[in-house]
Amino acid sequence: MRKTDDSPAVTPRSLRPVVATLAAAGVPVAGGVLHPILGEIVFLVELVAVLTVVGTALFGSLDLSERAFRLLRWIGNRPEPPAPGQVKRGASGDAGQVTS
């Protein structure tokens, strides 16, 4: 198979979600191969952790919800949105408009 210039490149960053999914699914499976109860325990611990973060993001206090959403953005390797009132800089580095 020959790569052309217009085809998207496979980079380590584009593979992160795939690797994270395989790791999250692979650990309970590997534990289940060793012992079925161990695999179930690891799966339940992962499930509780994910549900705790999502539940906190949706139903927690304002501070906890903000922290949970920041954690989710950090896990997804996404930048934080600009803070209200922060000055946007243009491509040339000069100050732009104030966002609200």
C-alpha positions as CSV (number, residue, x, y, z in Angstrom):
1,M,0.0,0.0,0.0
2,R,1.5,3.3,-1.1
3,K,0.9,6.5,0.9
4,T,-0.1,9.6,-1.1
5,D,0.4,13.2,0.1
6,D,-3.3,13.9,0.4
7,S,-4.1,11.0,2.7
8,P,-4.2,11.7,6.5
9,A,-1.1,10.8,8.5
10,V,-1.4,8.5,11.4
11,T,0.3,10.2,14.3
12,P,0.8,9.2,17.9
13,R,-1.8,11.9,18.9
14,S,-4.4,10.5,16.5
15,L,-3.9,7.0,18.0
16,R,-4.4,8.1,21.7
17,P,-8.2,7.3,21.8
18,V,-7.6,3.9,20.3
19,V,-4.8,3.1,22.7
20,A,-6.8,4.3,25.7
21,T,-9.8,2.2,24.6
22,L,-7.7,-0.9,24.1
23,A,-6.0,-0.3,27.5
24,A,-9.3,0.2,29.3
25,A,-10.8,-2.9,27.8
26,G,-7.6,-4.9,27.9
27,V,-6.9,-4.7,31.6
28,P,-10.1,-6.4,32.8
29,V,-9.8,-9.0,30.0
30,A,-6.2,-9.7,31.1
31,G,-7.4,-9.9,34.7
32,G,-10.2,-12.2,33.6
33,V,-7.8,-14.5,31.9
34,L,-5.8,-14.9,35.2
35,H,-8.9,-15.2,37.3
36,P,-12.6,-14.4,36.4
37,I,-13.3,-12.7,39.7
38,L,-10.2,-10.5,39.3
39,G,-11.4,-9.3,35.9
40,E,-14.8,-8.4,37.2
41,I,-13.3,-6.5,40.1
42,V,-11.0,-4.5,37.8
43,F,-13.9,-3.8,35.4
44,L,-16.1,-2.6,38.3
45,V,-13.4,-0.3,39.7
46,E,-13.0,1.3,36.2
47,L,-16.7,1.7,35.8
48,V,-17.1,3.3,39.2
49,A,-14.3,5.7,38.5
50,V,-15.8,6.8,35.1
51,L,-19.3,7.1,36.6
52,T,-18.0,9.2,39.5
53,V,-16.2,11.7,37.2
54,V,-19.2,11.9,34.8
55,G,-21.7,12.2,37.7
56,T,-19.6,14.9,39.4
57,A,-19.4,16.8,36.1
58,L,-23.2,16.7,35.6
59,F,-24.6,16.9,39.1
60,G,-21.8,18.2,41.4
61,S,-21.4,21.7,42.9
62,L,-20.1,24.4,40.6
63,D,-16.5,24.0,41.7
64,L,-16.5,20.2,41.5
65,S,-18.3,20.2,38.2
66,E,-15.7,22.6,36.7
67,R,-12.9,20.4,38.0
68,A,-14.5,17.3,36.5
69,F,-14.9,18.9,33.1
70,R,-11.3,20.1,33.3
71,L,-10.2,16.5,34.0
72,L,-12.3,15.2,31.1
73,R,-10.6,17.8,28.8
74,W,-7.2,16.9,30.2
75,I,-7.9,13.2,29.5
76,G,-9.0,14.0,25.9
77,N,-5.9,16.2,25.4
78,R,-8.0,19.2,24.5
79,P,-7.1,22.8,25.4
80,E,-9.0,24.7,28.0
81,P,-11.4,27.4,26.6
82,P,-10.4,31.0,27.2
83,A,-11.5,32.5,30.4
84,P,-14.2,35.2,30.3
85,G,-12.7,38.6,29.8
86,Q,-9.4,37.2,28.5
87,V,-7.8,39.2,25.7
88,K,-7.5,37.2,22.4
89,R,-4.2,37.6,20.6
90,G,-4.0,37.8,16.9
91,A,-1.6,35.7,14.7
92,S,0.9,38.6,14.7
93,G,0.8,38.8,18.6
94,D,-1.1,42.1,18.8
95,A,-4.0,42.4,21.2
96,G,-7.4,41.8,19.7
97,Q,-10.9,42.1,21.1
98,V,-11.8,41.4,24.6
99,T,-14.1,38.3,24.8
100,S,-17.0,38.2,27.1
